[in-house]
Amino acid sequence: MDGTGTAVRTLLSSATDRLSAAGVASPRADAEVLLAHALGVERSQLGVLAALGRAVDPGPFEDLLDQRAGRVPLQHLTGRAGFRALELLVGPGVFVPRPETEGVAQLAVDEAGRLVVAGGRPVVVDLCTGSGAIALAVATELPGARVHAVELDPLAHAWAQRNVEHTGADLDLRLGDAATAFADLDGTVDVVVSNPPYVPPGAVPQEREVAEHDPEVALYGGGDDGLEVPRRVVAAAARLLRPGGLAVVEHAEVQEAGARRMFTDAAWRDVTSHRDLTGRPRSTTARRR
């Protein structure tokens, strides 16, 4: 101890108890992330500081802790969200990308990667891109792909633009409606991927971080089943894709049957449901005839 400040171990123990009492799902991990952010160090360095009995000036840690206990999303407090190999910029006005969407991105990466290996330069379109997470994952992992993305909400689009600049990715980002965007690409696209709004009306998310801080335009899909926007996405994909092109659409676990009907009713082929790492049906793929 150097006689000033507070020991790291003490700070983390107290913060963990406080976040746990506030109902935060991962109190210890969140306390570590916030303290590392407040100190301007990597999270991995906290263990070294704790082992040395080092005392530190926590700076804005208490204020960050107050906000997290009030269920402000952790990613809004740090300004960062991890997504696959990327660190994205996020904050108020944009949907925070979720781990389950990483698997949706993988389906698009796999399909586009197969075409790259075959000597092609696949065209990939991300509809309802939000922070740009899926489009940027494809663009950075497959430099041989030509990636396009569109977002309707100006606030979210601004965050996506920041992330394009932050990552330096080669990406065509547009502001517009997924239902009508990219008329210049009609019939030429190899993969259409989307994490559209799909929460049914009245199904308010249980997590306060989601219900109180994610923008409603990114959550609620419209219609009695929440699939009105996803159906528009599927219609847009039918217009954009070449014959044999693949559509990938994320949805809620309770919407598996409805998502399959979106495709089967429109005579798509190879309609397939996919499960996330927890075994829940999370996305559906289909090929345009």
Short mmCIF file of the C-alpha atoms (twelve columns), coordinates in Angstrom:
data_MODEL
# 
_entry.id   MODEL 
# 
loop_
_atom_site.group_PDB 
_atom_site.id 
_atom_site.type_symbol 
_atom_site.label_atom_id 
_atom_site.label_alt_id 
_atom_site.label_comp_id 
_atom_site.label_asym_id 
_atom_site.label_seq_id 
_atom_site.Cartn_x 
_atom_site.Cartn_y 
_atom_site.Cartn_z 
_atom_site.pdbx_PDB_model_num 
ATOM 1   C CA . MET A 1   0.000   0.000   0.000   1 
ATOM 2   C CA . ASP A 2   1.289   3.471   -0.776  1 
ATOM 3   C CA . GLY A 3   -0.833  5.280   1.834   1 
ATOM 4   C CA . THR A 4   -3.172  7.052   -0.605  1 
ATOM 5   C CA . GLY A 5   -6.288  5.998   -2.449  1 
ATOM 6   C CA . THR A 6   -8.070  2.682   -1.988  1 
ATOM 7   C CA . ALA A 7   -6.831  -0.854  -2.529  1 
ATOM 8   C CA . VAL A 8   -8.014  -2.429  -5.779  1 
ATOM 9   C CA . ARG A 9   -9.204  -5.556  -3.976  1 
ATOM 10  C CA . THR A 10  -11.342 -3.449  -1.627  1 
ATOM 11  C CA . LEU A 11  -12.818 -1.419  -4.479  1 
ATOM 12  C CA . LEU A 12  -13.773 -4.505  -6.432  1 
ATOM 13  C CA . SER A 13  -15.256 -6.331  -3.463  1 
ATOM 14  C CA . SER A 14  -17.437 -3.373  -2.478  1 
ATOM 15  C CA . ALA A 15  -18.471 -2.682  -6.075  1 
ATOM 16  C CA . THR A 16  -19.385 -6.318  -6.699  1 
ATOM 17  C CA . ASP A 17  -21.631 -6.389  -3.644  1 
ATOM 18  C CA . ARG A 18  -23.320 -3.171  -4.715  1 
ATOM 19  C CA . LEU A 19  -23.985 -4.292  -8.281  1 
ATOM 20  C CA . SER A 20  -25.207 -7.669  -7.075  1 
ATOM 21  C CA . ALA A 21  -27.706 -5.956  -4.763  1 
ATOM 22  C CA . ALA A 22  -28.880 -3.850  -7.726  1 
ATOM 23  C CA . GLY A 23  -29.695 -6.994  -9.703  1 
ATOM 24  C CA . VAL A 24  -26.866 -6.732  -12.249 1 
ATOM 25  C CA . ALA A 25  -26.399 -10.137 -13.857 1 
ATOM 26  C CA . SER A 26  -22.587 -10.185 -13.838 1 
ATOM 27  C CA . PRO A 27  -21.575 -7.929  -10.932 1 
ATOM 28  C CA . ARG A 28  -17.922 -8.934  -10.569 1 
ATOM 29  C CA . ALA A 29  -17.156 -8.761  -14.273 1 
ATOM 30  C CA . ASP A 30  -18.922 -5.413  -14.614 1 
ATOM 31  C CA . ALA A 31  -17.075 -4.008  -11.593 1 
ATOM 32  C CA . GLU A 32  -13.752 -5.046  -13.123 1 
ATOM 33  C CA . VAL A 33  -14.590 -3.526  -16.512 1 
ATOM 34  C CA . LEU A 34  -15.689 -0.237  -14.949 1 
ATOM 35  C CA . LEU A 35  -12.674 0.029   -12.638 1 
ATOM 36  C CA . ALA A 36  -10.276 -0.711  -15.483 1 
ATOM 37  C CA . HIS A 37  -12.055 1.917   -17.579 1 
ATOM 38  C CA . ALA A 38  -11.856 4.466   -14.745 1 
ATOM 39  C CA . LEU A 39  -8.154  3.788   -14.221 1 
ATOM 40  C CA . GLY A 40  -7.335  3.749   -17.927 1 
ATOM 41  C CA . VAL A 41  -5.775  0.275   -17.777 1 
ATOM 42  C CA . GLU A 42  -6.509  -3.112  -19.291 1 
ATOM 43  C CA . ARG A 43  -8.831  -5.299  -17.239 1 
ATOM 44  C CA . SER A 44  -6.097  -7.940  -17.037 1 
ATOM 45  C CA . GLN A 45  -3.906  -5.503  -15.096 1 
ATOM 46  C CA . LEU A 46  -6.329  -5.337  -12.182 1 
ATOM 47  C CA . GLY A 47  -5.221  -8.733  -10.902 1 
ATOM 48  C CA . VAL A 48  -1.613  -7.563  -10.788 1 
ATOM 49  C CA . LEU A 49  -2.572  -4.387  -8.929  1 
ATOM 50  C CA . ALA A 50  -4.660  -6.388  -6.467  1 
ATOM 51  C CA . ALA A 51  -1.886  -8.945  -5.877  1 
ATOM 52  C CA . LEU A 52  0.564   -6.140  -5.144  1 
ATOM 53  C CA . GLY A 53  -1.845  -4.589  -2.660  1 
ATOM 54  C CA . ARG A 54  -1.638  -1.428  -4.710  1 
ATOM 55  C CA . ALA A 55  -3.856  1.512   -3.734  1 
ATOM 56  C CA . VAL A 56  -5.265  3.673   -6.507  1 
ATOM 57  C CA . ASP A 57  -7.243  6.859   -7.040  1 
ATOM 58  C CA . PRO A 58  -10.508 5.473   -8.473  1 
ATOM 59  C CA . GLY A 59  -11.339 8.713   -10.278 1 
ATOM 60  C CA . PRO A 60  -14.808 8.463   -11.897 1 
ATOM 61  C CA . PHE A 61  -15.354 4.895   -10.682 1 
ATOM 62  C CA . GLU A 62  -18.006 5.807   -8.095  1 
ATOM 63  C CA . ASP A 63  -20.053 7.747   -10.640 1 
ATOM 64  C CA . LEU A 64  -19.800 4.902   -13.149 1 
ATOM 65  C CA . LEU A 65  -20.823 2.474   -10.432 1 
ATOM 66  C CA . ASP A 66  -23.861 4.604   -9.548  1 
ATOM 67  C CA . GLN A 67  -25.001 4.582   -13.152 1 
ATOM 68  C CA . ARG A 68  -24.450 0.845   -13.589 1 
ATOM 69  C CA . ALA A 69  -26.394 0.158   -10.386 1 
ATOM 70  C CA . GLY A 70  -29.152 2.223   -12.001 1 
ATOM 71  C CA . ARG A 71  -28.965 -0.266  -14.892 1 
ATOM 72  C CA . VAL A 72  -27.377 2.001   -17.466 1 
ATOM 73  C CA . PRO A 73  -25.818 -0.496  -19.935 1 
ATOM 74  C CA . LEU A 74  -22.191 -1.290  -19.253 1 
ATOM 75  C CA . GLN A 75  -21.387 -0.588  -22.909 1 
ATOM 76  C CA . HIS A 76  -22.839 2.927   -22.672 1 
ATOM 77  C CA . LEU A 77  -20.557 3.671   -19.727 1 
ATOM 78  C CA . THR A 78  -17.397 2.449   -21.449 1 
ATOM 79  C CA . GLY A 79  -18.475 3.505   -24.948 1 
ATOM 80  C CA . ARG A 80  -17.386 0.132   -26.276 1 
ATOM 81  C CA . ALA A 81  -19.000 -3.202  -27.186 1 
ATOM 82  C CA . GLY A 82  -17.151 -6.329  -28.242 1 
ATOM 83  C CA . PHE A 83  -18.478 -8.138  -31.314 1 
ATOM 84  C CA . ARG A 84  -16.523 -11.087 -32.679 1 
ATOM 85  C CA . ALA A 85  -13.007 -9.695  -33.284 1 
ATOM 86  C CA . LEU A 86  -14.194 -6.077  -33.243 1 
ATOM 87  C CA . GLU A 87  -14.466 -3.392  -30.605 1 
ATOM 88  C CA . LEU A 88  -17.374 -1.195  -31.649 1 
ATOM 89  C CA . LEU A 89  -18.291 2.294   -30.501 1 
ATOM 90  C CA . VAL A 90  -21.762 2.423   -28.939 1 
ATOM 91  C CA . GLY A 91  -23.873 4.719   -26.806 1 
ATOM 92  C CA . PRO A 92  -27.362 6.186   -26.422 1 
ATOM 93  C CA . GLY A 93  -29.319 5.947   -29.668 1 
ATOM 94  C CA . VAL A 94  -27.998 2.625   -30.956 1 
ATOM 95  C CA . PHE A 95  -28.803 -1.009  -30.191 1 
ATOM 96  C CA . VAL A 96  -25.965 -2.690  -28.301 1 
ATOM 97  C CA . PRO A 97  -24.936 -5.805  -30.290 1 
ATOM 98  C CA . ARG A 98  -25.563 -9.098  -28.483 1 
ATOM 99  C CA . PRO A 99  -23.436 -12.266 -28.367 1 
ATOM 100 C CA . GLU A 100 -26.196 -14.287 -30.087 1 
ATOM 101 C CA . THR A 101 -25.912 -12.061 -33.147 1 
ATOM 102 C CA . GLU A 102 -22.302 -13.192 -33.549 1 
ATOM 103 C CA . GLY A 103 -23.674 -16.541 -34.710 1 
ATOM 104 C CA . VAL A 104 -25.920 -14.793 -37.228 1 
ATOM 105 C CA . ALA A 105 -22.870 -12.985 -38.579 1 
ATOM 106 C CA . GLN A 106 -21.065 -16.329 -38.781 1 
ATOM 107 C CA . LEU A 107 -23.690 -17.687 -41.170 1 
ATOM 108 C CA . ALA A 108 -23.102 -14.725 -43.492 1 
ATOM 109 C CA . VAL A 109 -19.320 -15.022 -43.160 1 
ATOM 110 C CA . ASP A 110 -19.453 -18.747 -43.933 1 
ATOM 111 C CA . GLU A 111 -21.538 -18.272 -47.082 1 
ATOM 112 C CA . ALA A 112 -19.508 -15.344 -48.375 1 
ATOM 113 C CA . GLY A 113 -16.264 -17.109 -47.452 1 
ATOM 114 C CA . ARG A 114 -17.292 -20.148 -49.484 1 
ATOM 115 C CA . LEU A 115 -17.711 -17.899 -52.507 1 
ATOM 116 C CA . VAL A 116 -14.353 -16.199 -51.891 1 
ATOM 117 C CA . VAL A 117 -12.622 -19.590 -51.773 1 
ATOM 118 C CA . ALA A 118 -14.303 -20.448 -55.079 1 
ATOM 119 C CA . GLY A 119 -12.669 -17.391 -56.621 1 
ATOM 120 C CA . GLY A 120 -15.582 -14.971 -56.414 1 
ATOM 121 C CA . ARG A 121 -15.997 -11.553 -54.881 1 
ATOM 122 C CA . PRO A 122 -19.341 -11.915 -53.118 1 
ATOM 123 C CA . VAL A 123 -21.754 -9.048  -52.587 1 
ATOM 124 C CA . VAL A 124 -23.156 -8.931  -49.047 1 
ATOM 125 C CA . VAL A 125 -25.940 -6.625  -47.870 1 
ATOM 126 C CA . ASP A 126 -26.757 -5.990  -44.196 1 
ATOM 127 C CA . LEU A 127 -30.292 -4.641  -43.718 1 
ATOM 128 C CA . CYS A 128 -31.123 -2.790  -40.458 1 
ATOM 129 C CA . THR A 129 -27.418 -2.565  -39.631 1 
ATOM 130 C CA . GLY A 130 -27.679 -0.571  -36.380 1 
ATOM 131 C CA . SER A 131 -24.130 -0.090  -35.081 1 
ATOM 132 C CA . GLY A 132 -22.834 -1.768  -38.243 1 
ATOM 133 C CA . ALA A 133 -21.813 -4.873  -36.298 1 
ATOM 134 C CA . ILE A 134 -22.666 -7.609  -38.811 1 
ATOM 135 C CA . ALA A 135 -21.571 -5.671  -41.887 1 
ATOM 136 C CA . LEU A 136 -18.280 -4.700  -40.270 1 
ATOM 137 C CA . ALA A 137 -17.618 -8.272  -39.150 1 
ATOM 138 C CA . VAL A 138 -18.042 -9.507  -42.722 1 
ATOM 139 C CA . ALA A 139 -16.000 -6.652  -44.201 1 
ATOM 140 C CA . THR A 140 -13.075 -7.077  -41.793 1 
ATOM 141 C CA . GLU A 141 -13.029 -10.882 -41.827 1 
ATOM 142 C CA . LEU A 142 -13.487 -11.199 -45.601 1 
ATOM 143 C CA . PRO A 143 -11.642 -8.379  -47.367 1 
ATOM 144 C CA . GLY A 144 -12.564 -10.040 -50.666 1 
ATOM 145 C CA . ALA A 145 -16.270 -9.351  -50.131 1 
ATOM 146 C CA . ARG A 146 -18.108 -6.207  -51.243 1 
ATOM 147 C CA . VAL A 147 -20.215 -5.202  -48.258 1 
ATOM 148 C CA . HIS A 148 -23.152 -2.799  -48.156 1 
ATOM 149 C CA . ALA A 149 -25.277 -1.767  -45.166 1 
ATOM 150 C CA . VAL A 150 -28.314 0.409   -44.527 1 
ATOM 151 C CA . GLU A 151 -29.890 1.898   -41.400 1 
ATOM 152 C CA . LEU A 152 -33.156 3.813   -41.129 1 
ATOM 153 C CA . ASP A 153 -32.616 5.657   -37.836 1 
ATOM 154 C CA . PRO A 154 -30.314 8.704   -38.143 1 
ATOM 155 C CA . LEU A 155 -28.879 8.268   -34.627 1 
ATOM 156 C CA . ALA A 156 -27.979 4.637   -35.199 1 
ATOM 157 C CA . HIS A 157 -26.644 5.464   -38.662 1 
ATOM 158 C CA . ALA A 158 -24.321 8.030   -37.090 1 
ATOM 159 C CA . TRP A 159 -22.947 5.351   -34.755 1 
ATOM 160 C CA . ALA A 160 -22.459 2.993   -37.700 1 
ATOM 161 C CA . GLN A 161 -20.561 5.709   -39.550 1 
ATOM 162 C CA . ARG A 162 -18.313 6.200   -36.517 1 
ATOM 163 C CA . ASN A 163 -17.614 2.482   -36.490 1 
ATOM 164 C CA . VAL A 164 -16.778 2.417   -40.185 1 
ATOM 165 C CA . GLU A 165 -14.230 5.158   -39.537 1 
ATOM 166 C CA . HIS A 166 -13.061 3.513   -36.292 1 
ATOM 167 C CA . THR A 167 -12.377 0.164   -37.945 1 
ATOM 168 C CA . GLY A 168 -11.210 1.522   -41.291 1 
ATOM 169 C CA . ALA A 169 -13.391 -1.075  -43.026 1 
ATOM 170 C CA . ASP A 170 -14.238 -0.869  -46.722 1 
ATOM 171 C CA . LEU A 171 -18.014 -0.574  -46.427 1 
ATOM 172 C CA . ASP A 172 -20.805 1.116   -48.377 1 
ATOM 173 C CA . LEU A 173 -23.048 2.533   -45.619 1 
ATOM 174 C CA . ARG A 174 -26.329 4.240   -46.470 1 
ATOM 175 C CA . LEU A 175 -29.120 5.978   -44.566 1 
ATOM 176 C CA . GLY A 176 -32.495 4.645   -45.677 1 
ATOM 177 C CA . ASP A 177 -35.315 2.111   -45.431 1 
ATOM 178 C CA . ALA A 178 -34.305 -1.546  -45.657 1 
ATOM 179 C CA . ALA A 179 -37.481 -2.271  -47.636 1 
ATOM 180 C CA . THR A 180 -36.477 -0.056  -50.551 1 
ATOM 181 C CA . ALA A 181 -32.701 0.351   -50.241 1 
ATOM 182 C CA . PHE A 182 -30.117 -0.708  -52.819 1 
ATOM 183 C CA . ALA A 183 -32.317 -0.708  -55.917 1 
ATOM 184 C CA . ASP A 184 -29.019 -0.432  -57.809 1 
ATOM 185 C CA . LEU A 185 -28.091 -3.919  -56.538 1 
ATOM 186 C CA . ASP A 186 -31.319 -5.736  -57.411 1 
ATOM 187 C CA . GLY A 187 -30.669 -9.314  -58.499 1 
ATOM 188 C CA . THR A 188 -26.901 -9.154  -57.943 1 
ATOM 189 C CA . VAL A 189 -26.440 -9.862  -54.218 1 
ATOM 190 C CA . ASP A 190 -25.037 -13.140 -52.889 1 
ATOM 191 C CA . VAL A 191 -25.918 -12.776 -49.195 1 
ATOM 192 C CA . VAL A 192 -28.534 -10.662 -47.421 1 
ATOM 193 C CA . VAL A 193 -28.187 -10.707 -43.642 1 
ATOM 194 C CA . SER A 194 -30.278 -8.874  -41.060 1 
ATOM 195 C CA . ASN A 195 -30.850 -8.499  -37.342 1 
ATOM 196 C CA . PRO A 196 -34.103 -6.543  -37.721 1 
ATOM 197 C CA . PRO A 197 -36.441 -5.340  -34.975 1 
ATOM 198 C CA . TYR A 198 -38.596 -8.342  -34.014 1 
ATOM 199 C CA . VAL A 199 -39.934 -7.928  -30.464 1 
ATOM 200 C CA . PRO A 200 -43.742 -8.396  -30.523 1 
ATOM 201 C CA . PRO A 201 -45.931 -5.511  -29.300 1 
ATOM 202 C CA . GLY A 202 -46.498 -5.656  -25.562 1 
ATOM 203 C CA . ALA A 203 -43.543 -7.996  -25.013 1 
ATOM 204 C CA . VAL A 204 -41.447 -5.507  -23.053 1 
ATOM 205 C CA . PRO A 205 -37.911 -6.892  -22.555 1 
ATOM 206 C CA . GLN A 206 -37.281 -8.001  -18.982 1 
ATOM 207 C CA . GLU A 207 -33.787 -6.549  -18.790 1 
ATOM 208 C CA . ARG A 208 -33.941 -2.902  -17.750 1 
ATOM 209 C CA . GLU A 209 -30.824 -2.198  -19.803 1 
ATOM 210 C CA . VAL A 210 -32.755 -3.193  -22.915 1 
ATOM 211 C CA . ALA A 211 -36.206 -1.862  -22.036 1 
ATOM 212 C CA . GLU A 212 -34.968 1.539   -20.847 1 
ATOM 213 C CA . HIS A 213 -31.967 2.205   -23.061 1 
ATOM 214 C CA . ASP A 214 -32.155 0.370   -26.400 1 
ATOM 215 C CA . PRO A 215 -34.054 2.494   -28.952 1 
ATOM 216 C CA . GLU A 216 -37.612 1.272   -29.573 1 
ATOM 217 C CA . VAL A 217 -37.110 1.487   -33.334 1 
ATOM 218 C CA . ALA A 218 -34.455 -1.227  -32.979 1 
ATOM 219 C CA . LEU A 219 -36.610 -3.486  -30.791 1 
ATOM 220 C CA . TYR A 220 -40.239 -3.690  -31.875 1 
ATOM 221 C CA . GLY A 221 -40.921 -5.450  -35.165 1 
ATOM 222 C CA . GLY A 222 -44.560 -4.477  -35.613 1 
ATOM 223 C CA . GLY A 223 -47.626 -6.596  -36.355 1 
ATOM 224 C CA . ASP A 224 -49.302 -8.968  -33.932 1 
ATOM 225 C CA . ASP A 225 -46.309 -11.305 -34.017 1 
ATOM 226 C CA . GLY A 226 -43.460 -8.791  -34.172 1 
ATOM 227 C CA . LEU A 227 -42.516 -10.001 -37.644 1 
ATOM 228 C CA . GLU A 228 -43.808 -7.161  -39.805 1 
ATOM 229 C CA . VAL A 229 -40.332 -5.631  -40.257 1 
ATOM 230 C CA . PRO A 230 -38.681 -9.053  -40.758 1 
ATOM 231 C CA . ARG A 231 -41.248 -9.809  -43.491 1 
ATOM 232 C CA . ARG A 232 -40.247 -6.573  -45.228 1 
ATOM 233 C CA . VAL A 233 -36.628 -7.650  -44.918 1 
ATOM 234 C CA . VAL A 234 -37.430 -10.997 -46.552 1 
ATOM 235 C CA . ALA A 235 -39.274 -9.206  -49.381 1 
ATOM 236 C CA . ALA A 236 -36.268 -6.936  -49.876 1 
ATOM 237 C CA . ALA A 237 -33.953 -9.948  -49.885 1 
ATOM 238 C CA . ALA A 238 -36.056 -11.588 -52.614 1 
ATOM 239 C CA . ARG A 239 -35.563 -8.462  -54.709 1 
ATOM 240 C CA . LEU A 240 -31.842 -8.112  -54.007 1 
ATOM 241 C CA . LEU A 241 -30.581 -11.684 -54.198 1 
ATOM 242 C CA . ARG A 242 -29.495 -13.504 -57.308 1 
ATOM 243 C CA . PRO A 243 -31.030 -16.976 -57.822 1 
ATOM 244 C CA . GLY A 244 -29.464 -19.254 -55.218 1 
ATOM 245 C CA . GLY A 245 -28.458 -16.333 -53.015 1 
ATOM 246 C CA . LEU A 246 -28.754 -16.763 -49.243 1 
ATOM 247 C CA . ALA A 247 -30.871 -14.773 -46.784 1 
ATOM 248 C CA . VAL A 248 -30.009 -14.834 -43.061 1 
ATOM 249 C CA . VAL A 249 -32.533 -13.329 -40.609 1 
ATOM 250 C CA . GLU A 250 -32.309 -13.190 -36.815 1 
ATOM 251 C CA . HIS A 251 -35.471 -13.601 -34.714 1 
ATOM 252 C CA . ALA A 252 -36.651 -14.464 -31.209 1 
ATOM 253 C CA . GLU A 253 -36.717 -18.084 -30.058 1 
ATOM 254 C CA . VAL A 254 -40.541 -18.046 -29.940 1 
ATOM 255 C CA . GLN A 255 -40.697 -16.929 -33.586 1 
ATOM 256 C CA . GLU A 256 -39.052 -19.963 -35.195 1 
ATOM 257 C CA . ALA A 257 -42.244 -21.218 -36.852 1 
ATOM 258 C CA . GLY A 258 -43.297 -17.739 -37.968 1 
ATOM 259 C CA . ALA A 259 -39.853 -17.051 -39.388 1 
ATOM 260 C CA . ARG A 260 -39.934 -20.277 -41.394 1 
ATOM 261 C CA . ARG A 261 -43.366 -19.333 -42.767 1 
ATOM 262 C CA . MET A 262 -41.995 -15.997 -43.984 1 
ATOM 263 C CA . PHE A 263 -39.853 -17.964 -46.384 1 
ATOM 264 C CA . THR A 264 -41.992 -21.011 -47.169 1 
ATOM 265 C CA . ASP A 265 -45.044 -18.876 -47.978 1 
ATOM 266 C CA . ALA A 266 -42.923 -17.039 -50.538 1 
ATOM 267 C CA . ALA A 267 -41.589 -20.304 -52.039 1 
ATOM 268 C CA . TRP A 268 -37.972 -19.959 -50.915 1 
ATOM 269 C CA . ARG A 269 -35.951 -23.175 -50.833 1 
ATOM 270 C CA . ASP A 270 -33.615 -24.785 -48.276 1 
ATOM 271 C CA . VAL A 271 -35.359 -23.082 -45.357 1 
ATOM 272 C CA . THR A 272 -33.284 -23.894 -42.269 1 
ATOM 273 C CA . SER A 273 -33.505 -22.917 -38.600 1 
ATOM 274 C CA . HIS A 274 -30.307 -22.278 -36.631 1 
ATOM 275 C CA . ARG A 275 -29.705 -22.370 -32.890 1 
ATOM 276 C CA . ASP A 276 -27.466 -20.147 -30.813 1 
ATOM 277 C CA . LEU A 277 -24.858 -21.361 -28.310 1 
ATOM 278 C CA . THR A 278 -27.576 -21.873 -25.682 1 
ATOM 279 C CA . GLY A 279 -29.565 -24.121 -28.009 1 
ATOM 280 C CA . ARG A 280 -32.334 -21.609 -28.716 1 
ATOM 281 C CA . PRO A 281 -33.645 -21.127 -32.279 1 
ATOM 282 C CA . ARG A 282 -32.196 -17.714 -33.122 1 
ATOM 283 C CA . SER A 283 -32.084 -17.351 -36.904 1 
ATOM 284 C CA . THR A 284 -33.405 -18.750 -40.169 1 
ATOM 285 C CA . THR A 285 -31.716 -19.045 -43.540 1 
ATOM 286 C CA . ALA A 286 -33.200 -19.700 -46.970 1 
ATOM 287 C CA . ARG A 287 -32.173 -19.571 -50.612 1 
ATOM 288 C CA . ARG A 288 -33.865 -17.596 -53.332 1 
ATOM 289 C CA . ARG A 289 -35.183 -19.731 -56.166 1 
# 
